[in-house]
Amino acid sequence: MENNNVENVKNKLKNIIVNDLEVPVDLNEIKDNVSLYDDGLGLDSITIVNFIVLIEKKFKIDFDSIEISGEVFGCLDNLAEFITSKVDPEIKDVPLN
């Protein structure tokens, strides 16, 4: 069940990247271990801030400033694991919209 939640979170993150942040990349070509920064998806600091705001809104979580790190935001795998650990355990599936 937990693995399924992580996959749902990754899919939601990919949708946010493509549809909300309008990063010019094909949704199906985003690899789970791709870097979110210059050597991967190329998100700059302003886009990362917008990404954080969208994540907090869509997943109904809040990041503490110490939780926003290069490690957590290093790739979708890390970010999805981190979000899954913060999401209310009563939420079984994260909707895609």
WONORKA-V810278 format. One record per residue. N is the residue number from 1. SS is DSSP state (2 for helix, 1 for strand, 0 for the rest). NEAR is the number of other C-alpha atoms within 10 Angstrom. D_FIRST is the distance of its C-alpha to the first C-alpha in whole Angstrom. Layout:
BEGIN
{{N | SS | NEAR | D_FIRST} {N | SS | NEAR | D_FIRST}}
END
This chain:
BEGIN
{{1 | 0 | 8 | 0} {2 | 2 | 13 | 4} {3 | 2 | 10 | 5} {4 | 2 | 12 | 5} {5 | 2 | 20 | 6} {6 | 2 | 23 | 9} {7 | 2 | 19 | 10} {8 | 2 | 19 | 11} {9 | 2 | 26 | 13} {10 | 2 | 24 | 14} {11 | 2 | 21 | 15} {12 | 2 | 19 | 17} {13 | 2 | 21 | 19} {14 | 2 | 24 | 20} {15 | 2 | 17 | 21} {16 | 2 | 20 | 23} {17 | 2 | 23 | 25} {18 | 2 | 15 | 26} {19 | 2 | 13 | 27} {20 | 2 | 13 | 27} {21 | 0 | 16 | 29} {22 | 0 | 11 | 30} {23 | 0 | 16 | 30} {24 | 0 | 10 | 32} {25 | 0 | 13 | 29} {26 | 0 | 10 | 28} {27 | 2 | 15 | 24} {28 | 2 | 9 | 23} {29 | 2 | 8 | 25} {30 | 0 | 18 | 23} {31 | 0 | 15 | 22} {32 | 0 | 16 | 19} {33 | 0 | 12 | 21} {34 | 0 | 14 | 24} {35 | 1 | 19 | 26} {36 | 0 | 19 | 26} {37 | 0 | 17 | 30} {38 | 0 | 9 | 33} {39 | 0 | 9 | 32} {40 | 0 | 14 | 29} {41 | 0 | 17 | 29} {42 | 0 | 13 | 32} {43 | 0 | 18 | 31} {44 | 0 | 11 | 33} {45 | 2 | 10 | 33} {46 | 2 | 9 | 34} {47 | 2 | 16 | 31} {48 | 2 | 16 | 29} {49 | 2 | 13 | 30} {50 | 2 | 13 | 29} {51 | 2 | 18 | 26} {52 | 2 | 16 | 25} {53 | 2 | 14 | 27} {54 | 2 | 17 | 25} {55 | 2 | 18 | 21} {56 | 2 | 14 | 22} {57 | 2 | 11 | 23} {58 | 2 | 16 | 20} {59 | 2 | 18 | 18} {60 | 0 | 11 | 20} {61 | 0 | 14 | 20} {62 | 0 | 15 | 23} {63 | 0 | 13 | 24} {64 | 0 | 7 | 26} {65 | 2 | 7 | 29} {66 | 2 | 6 | 28} {67 | 2 | 12 | 25} {68 | 0 | 13 | 26} {69 | 0 | 9 | 27} {70 | 0 | 12 | 27} {71 | 0 | 10 | 25} {72 | 0 | 16 | 22} {73 | 0 | 19 | 23} {74 | 0 | 16 | 24} {75 | 1 | 19 | 22} {76 | 2 | 23 | 19} {77 | 2 | 19 | 16} {78 | 2 | 18 | 18} {79 | 2 | 21 | 18} {80 | 2 | 23 | 14} {81 | 2 | 18 | 13} {82 | 2 | 16 | 16} {83 | 2 | 21 | 15} {84 | 2 | 22 | 11} {85 | 2 | 13 | 13} {86 | 2 | 14 | 16} {87 | 0 | 17 | 14} {88 | 0 | 12 | 14} {89 | 0 | 10 | 11} {90 | 0 | 6 | 12} {91 | 0 | 11 | 11} {92 | 0 | 13 | 8} {93 | 0 | 15 | 9} {94 | 0 | 19 | 12} {95 | 0 | 12 | 15} {96 | 0 | 13 | 17} {97 | 0 | 7 | 20}}
END
